[in-house]
Amino acid sequence: MAHSLHYQIGESIRTIEAEVGKLHDLAATLKNSGNNELAWAISQQAQKLIEAAVGLRMAMAG
């Protein structure tokens, strides 16, 4: 059971990291098109997702 839980958490972390990459790409595209406010907002939300992923990794390690 614990192994399965670790696997599921690991998969969730990898999914979050992949989506954060997409959000960063979107933010860069928006910034290049002059929509700095929306790019900034997306970057901030991506940062929150990164923090969540780090928290999950810490919980798995501890």
RAGIRA-V712963 format. One record per helix or strand. SS is the DSSP state (2 for helix, 1 for strand). FROM is the first residue (numbers start at 0). TO is the last residue. Records with the same first field share a line. If there is no record, write none. Layout:
# RAGIRA-V712963
SS=FROM-TO ; FROM-TO
This chain:
# RAGIRA-V712963
2=1-31 ; 35-60
